[in-house]
Amino acid sequence: MNTRIVEIWVGIFIAAGSAALFMLAMKVSNLATYTDDEGYVVTAKFEDASGLKVRSPVAMAGVRLGRVTDIKFDNQSLEAVVTMRIESQYNTLPKDTSASIYTAGLLGEKYVGLEPGGDEASLQNGDRIKLTQSSMVLEKLIGQFVSKFLNEDSSDKK
């Protein structure tokens, strides 16, 4: 009888552990918070959208307002076109809102940060955010620093 109770408790422990691992996997993959909300879609063009992914958060003032739904390349302007779905409860964003690509933490995931403008009119379904700031790429910054350092070093030798 005693071994039967131990076997039941081991089974309960294994089931609880499996459920916890499933919840952790859903949280890490952002699938737990992914909803197909009836919001509105806006687009923005960025020179560089490095590191940004579909389902990346769209946030303003630290609050998630929506998600990135698509990232494409525009052959005409040679820029990345990022499509975002903003939840319908946030329907008062000014038309002149600006968008920037930021990194959460030092090496964290990329997200789109919105800054409100002062326009009276609100963003509507299908609008395009015109004021954008691209993703900062660490390799480009290091390259600029090294080239500047090398240029100053060569001018000192002359």
C-alpha positions in Angstrom: 0.0 0.0 0.0 2.8 2.4 0.8 4.5 2.0 -2.6 1.1 2.7 -4.3 0.9 6.1 -2.5 4.5 7.0 -3.4 3.7 6.1 -7.1 0.7 8.4 -7.1 2.7 11.3 -5.6 5.4 10.8 -8.2 2.8 10.9 -10.9 1.3 14.1 -9.5 4.8 15.6 -9.3 5.6 14.6 -12.9 2.3 16.1 -14.2 2.9 19.4 -12.3 6.4 19.6 -13.6 5.3 19.0 -17.2 2.6 21.7 -16.8 5.2 24.2 -15.4 7.6 23.5 -18.3 4.7 24.0 -20.8 3.8 27.3 -19.2 7.5 28.4 -19.3 7.8 27.5 -22.9 4.6 29.5 -23.8 5.9 32.5 -21.8 9.3 32.5 -23.4 8.0 32.1 -27.0 5.5 35.0 -26.6 2.7 32.6 -27.7 0.9 33.0 -24.4 0.3 36.7 -25.0 -0.4 36.4 -28.7 -4.0 37.3 -29.4 -5.7 38.0 -32.7 -7.4 41.1 -31.3 -9.6 43.2 -33.4 -7.3 46.1 -33.5 -6.1 48.3 -36.3 -3.0 47.9 -38.5 -0.4 50.6 -39.1 2.9 50.5 -41.0 6.3 52.2 -40.7 9.4 52.2 -42.9 12.8 51.8 -41.3 16.2 52.0 -42.9 17.3 49.1 -40.7 15.1 46.7 -38.8 17.8 44.4 -37.6 16.8 42.1 -34.8 13.1 42.9 -35.0 10.9 39.9 -35.4 7.2 39.1 -36.1 5.4 39.1 -32.7 7.8 41.6 -31.3 6.1 44.0 -28.9 4.9 47.5 -29.8 5.0 49.7 -26.7 4.5 53.2 -25.5 5.4 54.4 -22.1 6.4 50.9 -21.1 3.0 49.5 -21.9 2.5 46.9 -24.7 0.0 48.3 -27.2 0.3 45.6 -29.9 2.6 43.4 -31.8 4.6 43.4 -35.1 2.7 41.3 -37.6 4.9 41.5 -40.7 8.3 42.7 -41.8 8.9 43.1 -45.6 11.5 44.8 -47.8 10.3 47.6 -50.1 12.1 47.4 -53.5 11.3 51.1 -54.3 12.5 52.8 -51.2 15.0 50.1 -50.2 13.7 50.1 -46.7 12.1 47.6 -44.3 8.3 48.0 -44.0 7.1 46.9 -40.6 3.4 46.2 -40.1 2.0 46.5 -36.6 -1.4 45.6 -35.1 -2.4 48.0 -32.4 -5.1 46.8 -30.0 -8.4 48.5 -30.5 -8.5 50.0 -27.0 -5.6 52.2 -27.9 -7.4 54.1 -30.7 -6.4 57.6 -29.7 -2.7 57.6 -30.8 -2.0 60.9 -32.6 -1.5 60.8 -36.3 2.1 62.2 -36.0 3.2 59.5 -33.6 6.9 58.5 -34.2 8.3 54.9 -34.1 11.7 53.7 -33.1 13.3 50.3 -32.7 14.8 49.7 -29.3 16.5 46.9 -27.4 15.0 45.7 -24.1 18.1 45.6 -21.9 21.7 45.4 -23.1 21.3 42.2 -25.2 17.5 41.7 -25.0 14.9 41.4 -27.7 14.0 44.3 -30.0 10.7 46.1 -29.9 9.0 49.1 -31.5 8.7 52.0 -29.2 6.1 54.7 -30.0 6.3 58.3 -29.0 3.1 60.4 -29.2 2.9 63.5 -31.3 0.6 66.5 -30.8 -1.9 66.0 -33.7 -5.6 66.2 -32.9 -6.4 63.4 -35.4 -5.8 59.8 -34.5 -4.1 56.9 -36.3 -6.6 54.8 -38.3 -6.5 51.4 -39.9 -4.0 51.4 -42.8 -2.1 54.6 -41.8 1.6 54.9 -42.1 3.9 56.3 -39.3 6.2 58.7 -41.1 8.7 59.6 -38.3 10.9 56.6 -37.7 14.3 55.9 -36.2 16.0 52.6 -37.2 17.5 50.0 -35.0 21.0 50.7 -33.6 23.4 47.9 -34.8 26.3 47.3 -32.4 28.6 46.2 -35.3 28.1 49.5 -37.2 28.9 51.5 -34.1 32.1 49.5 -33.4 33.0 49.9 -37.1 32.6 53.7 -36.9 34.6 53.9 -33.7 37.4 51.8 -35.2 37.6 53.8 -38.4 37.6 57.1 -36.6 40.3 55.8 -34.2 42.4 54.6 -37.2 41.9 57.9 -39.0 43.0 59.9 -36.0 46.0 57.6 -35.5 47.2 58.0 -39.1 46.8 61.8 -39.0 49.0 61.9 -35.8 51.8 60.2 -37.6 52.0 62.8 -40.4 
